[in-house]
Amino acid sequence: MIVAVVFNLGAVLVPWPASAGATPPIAWAPCDGDPTAQCGTLSVPVDWARPRGARLDLALVRLPATEPAARIGSLVDVPGGPGDSGVDRVLSNRGRFITSLNRRFDIVGYDARGIGRSHPVLCSAELLAQEPPPVLTSQADFDARLAYNRRLRADCRARTGPVFDHVDTRSGVHDLDAIREALGEDALTFRGRSYGTLLGEQYAESYPRRVRALVLDSVTDHSLGTRAHLEAQAANLQDSFEEFVSWCRRAPECALARRDVRAVWARLLARAQRGELRHPDDPTALLSQFFLIDLAEQGFRGPQWALLAQVLADLDNSPAPAPARSVPWAEPVPYPPVAIFCSDYDLPVRDYREYAALLHRSRAVAPDMRYGTFAVYGTAACLGSPKPVANPQHRLRVHGAATPLLLVNGLHDPATGYNAAANVARQLGDEAILLTYRGWGHIVYGRSDCVDAIVDRYLFFRTPPPPGTDCPAAEGH
């Protein structure tokens, strides 16, 4: 059995004719099941260094502007992940961003190479189900993870074909420029969210004079090495935990309002380590320490503090389950996001001794949360990745963009912390403006009328806010 993140296996790879010229326009047709949207495909090279070699089809969706007489052009909207389907996001989630901007823009989404309908990375479901726990506790664990990663990469590469080695964001930058050209746009209007901001950052780096307006919402900093990456993620979570504790002290609706939240959390971590907690979504499984921390992070992202407090209170009140011989840590993570991340990040760790020292430092900056689950999982999943990595970390260098990039970040974001956005803004200098949302949660647009109005004005008129602009936290966000 093989597994991918969608059921469509994508395009068959075919040679590109020797007479290939400019990117052809996209042939749009009504989407199956949704005639209000248009679907199409765009053929791009598997390897942009060999443009006349094998090709794949990118799947796209478009919502035509609802006020054609006032139409500005196309706006490409890219989600995070890595690995989220841009097609599905446009088809299924027509929130405020789309309803507001779709008046004057065609909203365009697409599945990145290796994802969804765009020749997804394929792997053995049986092998994915054998994935070791994400937190390593010995040199034996370290060696086992290296061996597993080698087996999984070989399996996925054999099932996927040459696309497997070209799912990095740098390849995605060239795809994005081909999409811009096929849409008939002289310059790109773009919004990226979370991991999708990396695509926007590197597009501006490669094609600064083809930028019309780029919004980067919840910013990825692609300049950090292994230690800094782990510590930054841990610090983000610790900051969100502190905000949660502070809220619980003053909010009567907090289910832990009359308890010492820090003590409850420490007790739950200890119980999870001993295998004494049932998973709240699956009472047949035990809740590992890793996924208890991840559960908290998901609550911080909303933020859904009241729900998180109730879940933690229920766990604290739950009896210890009968002993188990094994503690399942989770359903396996689909591999396409890992393939992308490990093509974008070089996170070397020599051995378990170095790994343990890295986690010890993470715990020093995050005494309650201990580590960032995404960073720890990614570090383990990328162990032994072939060198050189296709798109390794580096400081951004953008020169000559027609319009400054607009960076937007929450002050208390558990996933893409504010320090990351500030660091990227420093790297970009005069090429960017950082808009600060003084609230909580991950992904800013849609939380605040203040933020939304500034972003809309920037995208419509290419008018960035003055440097240092911030927006207050909205009630409930």
TORKOL-4160 file (C-alpha; in steps of 0.2 Angstrom, whole numbers, padded with zeros to 4 digits, m for minus):
477
<pt num="1" X="0000" Y="0000" Z="0000"/>
<pt num="2" X="0006" Y="0018" Z="m0004"/>
<pt num="3" X="0000" Y="0034" Z="0004"/>
<pt num="4" X="0000" Y="0052" Z="m0002"/>
<pt num="5" X="m0009" Y="0067" Z="0005"/>
<pt num="6" X="m0023" Y="0067" Z="m0009"/>
<pt num="7" X="m0030" Y="0053" Z="m0020"/>
<pt num="8" X="m0026" Y="0061" Z="m0037"/>
<pt num="9" X="m0009" Y="0054" Z="m0042"/>
<pt num="10" X="m0005" Y="0070" Z="m0052"/>
<pt num="11" X="0003" Y="0071" Z="m0069"/>
<pt num="12" X="0013" Y="0058" Z="m0079"/>
<pt num="13" X="0030" Y="0064" Z="m0083"/>
<pt num="14" X="0033" Y="0067" Z="m0101"/>
<pt num="15" X="0048" Y="0075" Z="m0111"/>
<pt num="16" X="0046" Y="0093" Z="m0115"/>
<pt num="17" X="0047" Y="0097" Z="m0134"/>
<pt num="18" X="0063" Y="0104" Z="m0140"/>
<pt num="19" X="0054" Y="0119" Z="m0147"/>
<pt num="20" X="0047" Y="0125" Z="m0130"/>
<pt num="21" X="0045" Y="0143" Z="m0129"/>
<pt num="22" X="0036" Y="0155" Z="m0117"/>
<pt num="23" X="0025" Y="0149" Z="m0104"/>
<pt num="24" X="0008" Y="0146" Z="m0112"/>
<pt num="25" X="m0008" Y="0153" Z="m0104"/>
<pt num="26" X="m0018" Y="0141" Z="m0093"/>
<pt num="27" X="m0034" Y="0133" Z="m0100"/>
<pt num="28" X="m0047" Y="0136" Z="m0087"/>
<pt num="29" X="m0063" Y="0126" Z="m0085"/>
<pt num="30" X="m0076" Y="0125" Z="m0071"/>
<pt num="31" X="m0070" Y="0115" Z="m0057"/>
<pt num="32" X="m0079" Y="0098" Z="m0053"/>
<pt num="33" X="m0092" Y="0101" Z="m0040"/>
<pt num="34" X="m0090" Y="0120" Z="m0039"/>
<pt num="35" X="m0094" Y="0129" Z="m0055"/>
<pt num="36" X="m0091" Y="0146" Z="m0047"/>
<pt num="37" X="m0072" Y="0142" Z="m0047"/>
<pt num="38" X="m0061" Y="0138" Z="m0062"/>
<pt num="39" X="m0048" Y="0124" Z="m0062"/>
<pt num="40" X="m0033" Y="0121" Z="m0074"/>
<pt num="41" X="m0015" Y="0115" Z="m0075"/>
<pt num="42" X="0002" Y="0122" Z="m0079"/>
<pt num="43" X="0016" Y="0111" Z="m0086"/>
<pt num="44" X="0033" Y="0115" Z="m0078"/>
<pt num="45" X="0050" Y="0106" Z="m0078"/>
<pt num="46" X="0054" Y="0094" Z="m0064"/>
<pt num="47" X="0071" Y="0101" Z="m0064"/>
<pt num="48" X="0073" Y="0119" Z="m0068"/>
<pt num="49" X="0091" Y="0117" Z="m0072"/>
<pt num="50" X="0085" Y="0105" Z="m0086"/>
<pt num="51" X="0070" Y="0115" Z="m0093"/>
<pt num="52" X="0069" Y="0103" Z="m0108"/>
<pt num="53" X="0068" Y="0087" Z="m0098"/>
<pt num="54" X="0054" Y="0079" Z="m0089"/>
<pt num="55" X="0039" Y="0089" Z="m0084"/>
<pt num="56" X="0025" Y="0089" Z="m0071"/>
<pt num="57" X="0008" Y="0097" Z="m0070"/>
<pt num="58" X="0004" Y="0110" Z="m0057"/>
<pt num="59" X="m0015" Y="0110" Z="m0052"/>
<pt num="60" X="m0022" Y="0128" Z="m0050"/>
<pt num="61" X="m0039" Y="0135" Z="m0045"/>
<pt num="62" X="m0045" Y="0153" Z="m0049"/>
<pt num="63" X="m0060" Y="0163" Z="m0042"/>
<pt num="64" X="m0063" Y="0177" Z="m0056"/>
<pt num="65" X="m0065" Y="0195" Z="m0049"/>
<pt num="66" X="m0083" Y="0198" Z="m0044"/>
<pt num="67" X="m0081" Y="0216" Z="m0051"/>
<pt num="68" X="m0073" Y="0214" Z="m0068"/>
<pt num="69" X="m0074" Y="0233" Z="m0072"/>
<pt num="70" X="m0063" Y="0237" Z="m0056"/>
<pt num="71" X="m0051" Y="0221" Z="m0059"/>
<pt num="72" X="m0033" Y="0224" Z="m0054"/>
<pt num="73" X="m0026" Y="0207" Z="m0059"/>
<pt num="74" X="m0022" Y="0191" Z="m0051"/>
<pt num="75" X="m0018" Y="0188" Z="m0033"/>
<pt num="76" X="m0009" Y="0171" Z="m0029"/>
<pt num="77" X="m0013" Y="0165" Z="m0012"/>
<pt num="78" X="m0001" Y="0152" Z="m0004"/>
<pt num="79" X="m0005" Y="0142" Z="0012"/>
<pt num="80" X="0008" Y="0135" Z="0025"/>
<pt num="81" X="0012" Y="0118" Z="0031"/>
<pt num="82" X="0023" Y="0114" Z="0022"/>
<pt num="83" X="0011" Y="0103" Z="0012"/>
<pt num="84" X="m0006" Y="0112" Z="0013"/>
<pt num="85" X="m0016" Y="0111" Z="m0003"/>
<pt num="86" X="m0018" Y="0129" Z="m0010"/>
<pt num="87" X="m0032" Y="0122" Z="m0021"/>
<pt num="88" X="m0042" Y="0115" Z="m0007"/>
<pt num="89" X="m0039" Y="0131" Z="0004"/>
<pt num="90" X="m0047" Y="0142" Z="m0010"/>
<pt num="91" X="m0061" Y="0130" Z="m0014"/>
<pt num="92" X="m0066" Y="0126" Z="0004"/>
<pt num="93" X="m0061" Y="0142" Z="0014"/>
<pt num="94" X="m0068" Y="0158" Z="0007"/>
<pt num="95" X="m0066" Y="0168" Z="0022"/>
<pt num="96" X="m0064" Y="0187" Z="0024"/>
<pt num="97" X="m0048" Y="0188" Z="0014"/>
<pt num="98" X="m0056" Y="0180" Z="m0001"/>
<pt num="99" X="m0072" Y="0189" Z="0000"/>
<pt num="100" X="m0064" Y="0206" Z="0002"/>
<pt num="101" X="m0050" Y="0205" Z="m0011"/>
<pt num="102" X="m0060" Y="0194" Z="m0024"/>
<pt num="103" X="m0070" Y="0210" Z="m0028"/>
<pt num="104" X="m0055" Y="0217" Z="m0038"/>
<pt num="105" X="m0043" Y="0202" Z="m0039"/>
<pt num="106" X="m0044" Y="0185" Z="m0047"/>
<pt num="107" X="m0039" Y="0174" Z="m0032"/>
<pt num="108" X="m0027" Y="0160" Z="m0038"/>
<pt num="109" X="m0022" Y="0145" Z="m0028"/>
<pt num="110" X="m0012" Y="0130" Z="m0032"/>
<pt num="111" X="m0004" Y="0114" Z="m0026"/>
<pt num="112" X="0014" Y="0115" Z="m0025"/>
<pt num="113" X="0025" Y="0102" Z="m0033"/>
<pt num="114" X="0025" Y="0086" Z="m0023"/>
<pt num="115" X="0008" Y="0090" Z="m0015"/>
<pt num="116" X="m0010" Y="0086" Z="m0017"/>
<pt num="117" X="m0015" Y="0086" Z="m0036"/>
<pt num="118" X="0003" Y="0091" Z="m0042"/>
<pt num="119" X="0012" Y="0075" Z="m0043"/>
<pt num="120" X="0012" Y="0071" Z="m0024"/>
<pt num="121" X="0026" Y="0062" Z="m0015"/>
<pt num="122" X="0021" Y="0044" Z="m0013"/>
<pt num="123" X="0027" Y="0032" Z="0001"/>
<pt num="124" X="0023" Y="0015" Z="0008"/>
<pt num="125" X="0009" Y="0017" Z="0021"/>
<pt num="126" X="0016" Y="0002" Z="0030"/>
<pt num="127" X="0033" Y="0010" Z="0031"/>
<pt num="128" X="0026" Y="0027" Z="0037"/>
<pt num="129" X="0017" Y="0017" Z="0051"/>
<pt num="130" X="0033" Y="0011" Z="0057"/>
<pt num="131" X="0040" Y="0028" Z="0061"/>
<pt num="132" X="0050" Y="0029" Z="0077"/>
<pt num="133" X="0045" Y="0042" Z="0091"/>
<pt num="134" X="0050" Y="0060" Z="0087"/>
<pt num="135" X="0060" Y="0062" Z="0103"/>
<pt num="136" X="0076" Y="0052" Z="0104"/>
<pt num="137" X="0082" Y="0046" Z="0121"/>
<pt num="138" X="0099" Y="0036" Z="0117"/>
<pt num="139" X="0112" Y="0033" Z="0104"/>
<pt num="140" X="0102" Y="0018" Z="0099"/>
<pt num="141" X="0087" Y="0028" Z="0095"/>
<pt num="142" X="0098" Y="0040" Z="0085"/>
<pt num="143" X="0105" Y="0026" Z="0075"/>
<pt num="144" X="0088" Y="0018" Z="0072"/>
<pt num="145" X="0081" Y="0035" Z="0066"/>
<pt num="146" X="0095" Y="0037" Z="0054"/>
<pt num="147" X="0092" Y="0019" Z="0047"/>
<pt num="148" X="0073" Y="0023" Z="0046"/>
<pt num="149" X="0075" Y="0039" Z="0037"/>
<pt num="150" X="0086" Y="0031" Z="0024"/>
<pt num="151" X="0074" Y="0017" Z="0021"/>
<pt num="152" X="0059" Y="0029" Z="0020"/>
<pt num="153" X="0068" Y="0041" Z="0008"/>
<pt num="154" X="0073" Y="0027" Z="m0004"/>
<pt num="155" X="0055" Y="0020" Z="m0004"/>
<pt num="156" X="0047" Y="0037" Z="m0007"/>
<pt num="157" X="0060" Y="0041" Z="m0021"/>
<pt num="158" X="0057" Y="0025" Z="m0029"/>
<pt num="159" X="0038" Y="0027" Z="m0029"/>
<pt num="160" X="0038" Y="0046" Z="m0033"/>
<pt num="161" X="0051" Y="0047" Z="m0047"/>
<pt num="162" X="0062" Y="0062" Z="m0050"/>
<pt num="163" X="0050" Y="0074" Z="m0043"/>
<pt num="164" X="0056" Y="0068" Z="m0026"/>
<pt num="165" X="0073" Y="0077" Z="m0027"/>
<pt num="166" X="0065" Y="0093" Z="m0033"/>
<pt num="167" X="0052" Y="0098" Z="m0020"/>
<pt num="168" X="0062" Y="0112" Z="m0012"/>
<pt num="169" X="0055" Y="0130" Z="m0011"/>
<pt num="170" X="0069" Y="0136" Z="m0023"/>
<pt num="171" X="0061" Y="0125" Z="m0037"/>
<pt num="172" X="0044" Y="0132" Z="m0031"/>
<pt num="173" X="0050" Y="0150" Z="m0034"/>
<pt num="174" X="0053" Y="0146" Z="m0052"/>
<pt num="175" X="0036" Y="0137" Z="m0053"/>
<pt num="176" X="0028" Y="0153" Z="m0045"/>
<pt num="177" X="0036" Y="0164" Z="m0059"/>
<pt num="178" X="0030" Y="0152" Z="m0072"/>
<pt num="179" X="0012" Y="0154" Z="m0065"/>
<pt num="180" X="0014" Y="0173" Z="m0065"/>
<pt num="181" X="0019" Y="0173" Z="m0083"/>
<pt num="182" X="0005" Y="0161" Z="m0087"/>
<pt num="183" X="m0008" Y="0172" Z="m0079"/>
<pt num="184" X="m0002" Y="0186" Z="m0090"/>
<pt num="185" X="0004" Y="0197" Z="m0075"/>
<pt num="186" X="0019" Y="0208" Z="m0078"/>
<pt num="187" X="0022" Y="0208" Z="m0059"/>
<pt num="188" X="0017" Y="0197" Z="m0045"/>
<pt num="189" X="0003" Y="0200" Z="m0032"/>
<pt num="190" X="0005" Y="0187" Z="m0018"/>
<pt num="191" X="0000" Y="0182" Z="0000"/>
<pt num="192" X="0010" Y="0169" Z="0009"/>
<pt num="193" X="0005" Y="0162" Z="0026"/>
<pt num="194" X="0017" Y="0153" Z="0038"/>
<pt num="195" X="0028" Y="0142" Z="0028"/>
<pt num="196" X="0021" Y="0149" Z="0013"/>
<pt num="197" X="0030" Y="0166" Z="0017"/>
<pt num="198" X="0047" Y="0157" Z="0013"/>
<pt num="199" X="0041" Y="0156" Z="m0005"/>
<pt num="200" X="0037" Y="0174" Z="m0005"/>
<pt num="201" X="0053" Y="0179" Z="0003"/>
<pt num="202" X="0064" Y="0169" Z="m0010"/>
<pt num="203" X="0053" Y="0175" Z="m0025"/>
<pt num="204" X="0057" Y="0193" Z="m0020"/>
<pt num="205" X="0075" Y="0188" Z="m0018"/>
<pt num="206" X="0076" Y="0180" Z="m0036"/>
<pt num="207" X="0064" Y="0192" Z="m0045"/>
<pt num="208" X="0063" Y="0208" Z="m0036"/>
<pt num="209" X="0058" Y="0218" Z="m0051"/>
<pt num="210" X="0043" Y="0207" Z="m0054"/>
<pt num="211" X="0035" Y="0211" Z="m0037"/>
<pt num="212" X="0020" Y="0221" Z="m0037"/>
<pt num="213" X="0014" Y="0218" Z="m0019"/>
<pt num="214" X="0019" Y="0204" Z="m0007"/>
<pt num="215" X="0011" Y="0200" Z="0010"/>
<pt num="216" X="0020" Y="0188" Z="0021"/>
<pt num="217" X="0008" Y="0184" Z="0036"/>
<pt num="218" X="0017" Y="0175" Z="0050"/>
<pt num="219" X="0034" Y="0175" Z="0044"/>
<pt num="220" X="0047" Y="0161" Z="0042"/>
<pt num="221" X="0065" Y="0165" Z="0046"/>
<pt num="222" X="0076" Y="0154" Z="0035"/>
<pt num="223" X="0092" Y="0160" Z="0042"/>
<pt num="224" X="0094" Y="0149" Z="0057"/>
<pt num="225" X="0105" Y="0134" Z="0060"/>
<pt num="226" X="0101" Y="0118" Z="0070"/>
<pt num="227" X="0103" Y="0126" Z="0088"/>
<pt num="228" X="0095" Y="0143" Z="0084"/>
<pt num="229" X="0081" Y="0134" Z="0075"/>
<pt num="230" X="0077" Y="0123" Z="0090"/>
<pt num="231" X="0079" Y="0137" Z="0103"/>
<pt num="232" X="0068" Y="0149" Z="0093"/>
<pt num="233" X="0054" Y="0137" Z="0092"/>
<pt num="234" X="0055" Y="0132" Z="0110"/>
<pt num="235" X="0055" Y="0151" Z="0115"/>
<pt num="236" X="0039" Y="0154" Z="0104"/>
<pt num="237" X="0030" Y="0140" Z="0114"/>
<pt num="238" X="0036" Y="0146" Z="0131"/>
<pt num="239" X="0030" Y="0164" Z="0127"/>
<pt num="240" X="0013" Y="0157" Z="0122"/>
<pt num="241" X="0012" Y="0147" Z="0138"/>
<pt num="242" X="0016" Y="0162" Z="0149"/>
<pt num="243" X="0002" Y="0171" Z="0140"/>
<pt num="244" X="m0010" Y="0157" Z="0143"/>
<pt num="245" X="m0005" Y="0156" Z="0162"/>
<pt num="246" X="m0008" Y="0175" Z="0163"/>
<pt num="247" X="m0025" Y="0174" Z="0155"/>
<pt num="248" X="m0030" Y="0159" Z="0166"/>
<pt num="249" X="m0026" Y="0170" Z="0181"/>
<pt num="250" X="m0038" Y="0184" Z="0176"/>
<pt num="251" X="m0052" Y="0174" Z="0166"/>
<pt num="252" X="m0066" Y="0166" Z="0176"/>
<pt num="253" X="m0070" Y="0155" Z="0161"/>
<pt num="254" X="m0053" Y="0146" Z="0163"/>
<pt num="255" X="m0056" Y="0129" Z="0170"/>
<pt num="256" X="m0039" Y="0130" Z="0179"/>
<pt num="257" X="m0043" Y="0147" Z="0186"/>
<pt num="258" X="m0042" Y="0141" Z="0204"/>
<pt num="259" X="m0026" Y="0130" Z="0202"/>
<pt num="260" X="m0008" Y="0133" Z="0199"/>
<pt num="261" X="m0007" Y="0131" Z="0180"/>
<pt num="262" X="0011" Y="0128" Z="0180"/>
<pt num="263" X="0010" Y="0114" Z="0193"/>
<pt num="264" X="m0004" Y="0106" Z="0183"/>
<pt num="265" X="0006" Y="0106" Z="0167"/>
<pt num="266" X="0022" Y="0099" Z="0176"/>
<pt num="267" X="0011" Y="0085" Z="0183"/>
<pt num="268" X="0003" Y="0081" Z="0166"/>
<pt num="269" X="0021" Y="0081" Z="0158"/>
<pt num="270" X="0027" Y="0068" Z="0171"/>
<pt num="271" X="0011" Y="0057" Z="0169"/>
<pt num="272" X="0013" Y="0057" Z="0151"/>
<pt num="273" X="0031" Y="0052" Z="0152"/>
<pt num="274" X="0026" Y="0037" Z="0163"/>
<pt num="275" X="0012" Y="0032" Z="0151"/>
<pt num="276" X="m0002" Y="0037" Z="0162"/>
<pt num="277" X="m0013" Y="0049" Z="0151"/>
<pt num="278" X="m0026" Y="0044" Z="0138"/>
<pt num="279" X="m0026" Y="0053" Z="0122"/>
<pt num="280" X="m0042" Y="0065" Z="0122"/>
<pt num="281" X="m0046" Y="0060" Z="0104"/>
<pt num="282" X="m0043" Y="0042" Z="0106"/>
<pt num="283" X="m0046" Y="0034" Z="0122"/>
<pt num="284" X="m0038" Y="0017" Z="0116"/>
<pt num="285" X="m0021" Y="0026" Z="0114"/>
<pt num="286" X="m0009" Y="0034" Z="0127"/>
<pt num="287" X="m0004" Y="0052" Z="0126"/>
<pt num="288" X="0015" Y="0054" Z="0125"/>
<pt num="289" X="0024" Y="0069" Z="0132"/>
<pt num="290" X="0028" Y="0075" Z="0114"/>
<pt num="291" X="0010" Y="0075" Z="0109"/>
<pt num="292" X="0004" Y="0083" Z="0126"/>
<pt num="293" X="0016" Y="0098" Z="0121"/>
<pt num="294" X="0009" Y="0098" Z="0103"/>
<pt num="295" X="m0009" Y="0098" Z="0110"/>
<pt num="296" X="m0005" Y="0114" Z="0120"/>
<pt num="297" X="0003" Y="0122" Z="0104"/>
<pt num="298" X="m0013" Y="0119" Z="0094"/>
<pt num="299" X="m0022" Y="0127" Z="0108"/>
<pt num="300" X="m0010" Y="0142" Z="0107"/>
<pt num="301" X="m0012" Y="0144" Z="0088"/>
<pt num="302" X="m0031" Y="0149" Z="0089"/>
<pt num="303" X="m0029" Y="0154" Z="0103"/>
<pt num="304" X="m0042" Y="0142" Z="0110"/>
<pt num="305" X="m0037" Y="0145" Z="0128"/>
<pt num="306" X="m0054" Y="0140" Z="0136"/>
<pt num="307" X="m0054" Y="0124" Z="0127"/>
<pt num="308" X="m0036" Y="0120" Z="0131"/>
<pt num="309" X="m0039" Y="0124" Z="0149"/>
<pt num="310" X="m0054" Y="0112" Z="0150"/>
<pt num="311" X="m0044" Y="0098" Z="0141"/>
<pt num="312" X="m0029" Y="0100" Z="0153"/>
<pt num="313" X="m0041" Y="0100" Z="0168"/>
<pt num="314" X="m0050" Y="0084" Z="0162"/>
<pt num="315" X="m0033" Y="0076" Z="0159"/>
<pt num="316" X="m0027" Y="0081" Z="0177"/>
<pt num="317" X="m0043" Y="0074" Z="0184"/>
<pt num="318" X="m0042" Y="0058" Z="0174"/>
<pt num="319" X="m0037" Y="0041" Z="0183"/>
<pt num="320" X="m0021" Y="0033" Z="0177"/>
<pt num="321" X="m0025" Y="0019" Z="0164"/>
<pt num="322" X="m0019" Y="0001" Z="0165"/>
<pt num="323" X="m0001" Y="m0001" Z="0161"/>
<pt num="324" X="0003" Y="m0003" Z="0143"/>
<pt num="325" X="0018" Y="m0012" Z="0135"/>
<pt num="326" X="0020" Y="0001" Z="0121"/>
<pt num="327" X="0015" Y="0020" Z="0120"/>
<pt num="328" X="0009" Y="0024" Z="0102"/>
<pt num="329" X="0015" Y="0042" Z="0099"/>
<pt num="330" X="0003" Y="0047" Z="0085"/>
<pt num="331" X="m0003" Y="0043" Z="0067"/>
<pt num="332" X="0012" Y="0044" Z="0055"/>
<pt num="333" X="0014" Y="0061" Z="0047"/>
<pt num="334" X="0012" Y="0061" Z="0028"/>
<pt num="335" X="0029" Y="0062" Z="0020"/>
<pt num="336" X="0027" Y="0076" Z="0007"/>
<pt num="337" X="0029" Y="0090" Z="0021"/>
<pt num="338" X="0045" Y="0081" Z="0027"/>
<pt num="339" X="0052" Y="0080" Z="0010"/>
<pt num="340" X="0049" Y="0098" Z="0007"/>
<pt num="341" X="0056" Y="0104" Z="0024"/>
<pt num="342" X="0071" Y="0093" Z="0023"/>
<pt num="343" X="0075" Y="0100" Z="0005"/>
<pt num="344" X="0074" Y="0118" Z="0013"/>
<pt num="345" X="0084" Y="0115" Z="0029"/>
<pt num="346" X="0101" Y="0108" Z="0033"/>
<pt num="347" X="0100" Y="0103" Z="0052"/>
<pt num="348" X="0115" Y="0093" Z="0055"/>
<pt num="349" X="0117" Y="0083" Z="0072"/>
<pt num="350" X="0132" Y="0072" Z="0073"/>
<pt num="351" X="0126" Y="0060" Z="0086"/>
<pt num="352" X="0115" Y="0058" Z="0101"/>
<pt num="353" X="0127" Y="0067" Z="0113"/>
<pt num="354" X="0125" Y="0083" Z="0102"/>
<pt num="355" X="0106" Y="0080" Z="0100"/>
<pt num="356" X="0104" Y="0079" Z="0119"/>
<pt num="357" X="0114" Y="0095" Z="0122"/>
<pt num="358" X="0103" Y="0104" Z="0109"/>
<pt num="359" X="0087" Y="0098" Z="0118"/>
<pt num="360" X="0095" Y="0103" Z="0135"/>
<pt num="361" X="0098" Y="0121" Z="0128"/>
<pt num="362" X="0080" Y="0121" Z="0122"/>
<pt num="363" X="0074" Y="0117" Z="0139"/>
<pt num="364" X="0084" Y="0131" Z="0146"/>
<pt num="365" X="0075" Y="0143" Z="0136"/>
<pt num="366" X="0058" Y="0134" Z="0138"/>
<pt num="367" X="0057" Y="0127" Z="0156"/>
<pt num="368" X="0039" Y="0123" Z="0155"/>
<pt num="369" X="0036" Y="0118" Z="0137"/>
<pt num="370" X="0054" Y="0110" Z="0135"/>
<pt num="371" X="0055" Y="0111" Z="0116"/>
<pt num="372" X="0045" Y="0116" Z="0100"/>
<pt num="373" X="0037" Y="0100" Z="0093"/>
<pt num="374" X="0038" Y="0105" Z="0075"/>
<pt num="375" X="0057" Y="0109" Z="0077"/>
<pt num="376" X="0061" Y="0093" Z="0086"/>
<pt num="377" X="0051" Y="0082" Z="0074"/>
<pt num="378" X="0059" Y="0091" Z="0059"/>
<pt num="379" X="0076" Y="0089" Z="0066"/>
<pt num="380" X="0074" Y="0070" Z="0068"/>
<pt num="381" X="0065" Y="0067" Z="0052"/>
<pt num="382" X="0079" Y="0076" Z="0042"/>
<pt num="383" X="0094" Y="0066" Z="0050"/>
<pt num="384" X="0105" Y="0059" Z="0037"/>
<pt num="385" X="0097" Y="0069" Z="0023"/>
<pt num="386" X="0108" Y="0069" Z="0007"/>
<pt num="387" X="0121" Y="0084" Z="0006"/>
<pt num="388" X="0120" Y="0097" Z="0000"/>
<pt num="389" X="0102" Y="0102" Z="0004"/>
<pt num="390" X="0094" Y="0109" Z="m0011"/>
<pt num="391" X="0089" Y="0125" Z="m0003"/>
<pt num="392" X="0099" Y="0128" Z="0013"/>
<pt num="393" X="0097" Y="0142" Z="0025"/>
<pt num="394" X="0104" Y="0159" Z="0022"/>
<pt num="395" X="0101" Y="0177" Z="0026"/>
<pt num="396" X="0089" Y="0185" Z="0013"/>
<pt num="397" X="0096" Y="0198" Z="0000"/>
<pt num="398" X="0082" Y="0207" Z="m0009"/>
<pt num="399" X="0087" Y="0223" Z="m0019"/>
<pt num="400" X="0076" Y="0233" Z="m0030"/>
<pt num="401" X="0058" Y="0227" Z="m0027"/>
<pt num="402" X="0046" Y="0240" Z="m0034"/>
<pt num="403" X="0036" Y="0240" Z="m0018"/>
<pt num="404" X="0042" Y="0235" Z="0000"/>
<pt num="405" X="0036" Y="0218" Z="0006"/>
<pt num="406" X="0023" Y="0219" Z="0019"/>
<pt num="407" X="0027" Y="0207" Z="0034"/>
<pt num="408" X="0013" Y="0204" Z="0047"/>
<pt num="409" X="0016" Y="0195" Z="0063"/>
<pt num="410" X="0008" Y="0193" Z="0080"/>
<pt num="411" X="0017" Y="0197" Z="0095"/>
<pt num="412" X="0013" Y="0180" Z="0103"/>
<pt num="413" X="0014" Y="0168" Z="0089"/>
<pt num="414" X="0018" Y="0150" Z="0095"/>
<pt num="415" X="0023" Y="0144" Z="0078"/>
<pt num="416" X="0032" Y="0159" Z="0069"/>
<pt num="417" X="0037" Y="0169" Z="0083"/>
<pt num="418" X="0038" Y="0188" Z="0082"/>
<pt num="419" X="0057" Y="0188" Z="0084"/>
<pt num="420" X="0058" Y="0178" Z="0067"/>
<pt num="421" X="0048" Y="0192" Z="0058"/>
<pt num="422" X="0059" Y="0205" Z="0066"/>
<pt num="423" X="0074" Y="0196" Z="0061"/>
<pt num="424" X="0068" Y="0194" Z="0043"/>
<pt num="425" X="0063" Y="0213" Z="0043"/>
<pt num="426" X="0081" Y="0217" Z="0048"/>
<pt num="427" X="0088" Y="0206" Z="0034"/>
<pt num="428" X="0077" Y="0215" Z="0021"/>
<pt num="429" X="0080" Y="0233" Z="0028"/>
<pt num="430" X="0071" Y="0246" Z="0017"/>
<pt num="431" X="0064" Y="0232" Z="0006"/>
<pt num="432" X="0051" Y="0228" Z="0019"/>
<pt num="433" X="0039" Y="0235" Z="0032"/>
<pt num="434" X="0034" Y="0225" Z="0048"/>
<pt num="435" X="0016" Y="0227" Z="0054"/>
<pt num="436" X="0015" Y="0221" Z="0072"/>
<pt num="437" X="m0001" Y="0214" Z="0079"/>
<pt num="438" X="0000" Y="0215" Z="0097"/>
<pt num="439" X="m0011" Y="0199" Z="0100"/>
<pt num="440" X="m0010" Y="0180" Z="0100"/>
<pt num="441" X="m0011" Y="0165" Z="0089"/>
<pt num="442" X="m0004" Y="0160" Z="0072"/>
<pt num="443" X="m0009" Y="0169" Z="0056"/>
<pt num="444" X="m0015" Y="0187" Z="0058"/>
<pt num="445" X="m0026" Y="0192" Z="0044"/>
<pt num="446" X="m0045" Y="0190" Z="0049"/>
<pt num="447" X="m0042" Y="0193" Z="0068"/>
<pt num="448" X="m0041" Y="0212" Z="0067"/>
<pt num="449" X="m0050" Y="0226" Z="0057"/>
<pt num="450" X="m0035" Y="0236" Z="0059"/>
<pt num="451" X="m0023" Y="0223" Z="0051"/>
<pt num="452" X="m0036" Y="0218" Z="0038"/>
<pt num="453" X="m0038" Y="0236" Z="0032"/>
<pt num="454" X="m0019" Y="0239" Z="0031"/>
<pt num="455" X="m0016" Y="0223" Z="0021"/>
<pt num="456" X="m0031" Y="0227" Z="0009"/>
<pt num="457" X="m0025" Y="0244" Z="0006"/>
<pt num="458" X="m0007" Y="0238" Z="0003"/>
<pt num="459" X="m0014" Y="0225" Z="m0010"/>
<pt num="460" X="m0026" Y="0236" Z="m0019"/>
<pt num="461" X="m0015" Y="0252" Z="m0020"/>
<pt num="462" X="0003" Y="0246" Z="m0016"/>
<pt num="463" X="0003" Y="0258" Z="m0001"/>
<pt num="464" X="0012" Y="0251" Z="0014"/>
<pt num="465" X="0010" Y="0257" Z="0032"/>
<pt num="466" X="0023" Y="0269" Z="0040"/>
<pt num="467" X="0037" Y="0259" Z="0048"/>
<pt num="468" X="0033" Y="0255" Z="0066"/>
<pt num="469" X="0015" Y="0253" Z="0063"/>
<pt num="470" X="0006" Y="0241" Z="0075"/>
<pt num="471" X="m0012" Y="0236" Z="0078"/>
<pt num="472" X="m0020" Y="0232" Z="0096"/>
<pt num="473" X="m0025" Y="0215" Z="0100"/>
<pt num="474" X="m0043" Y="0212" Z="0096"/>
<pt num="475" X="m0055" Y="0205" Z="0109"/>
<pt num="476" X="m0055" Y="0186" Z="0109"/>
<pt num="477" X="m0039" Y="0186" Z="0098"/>
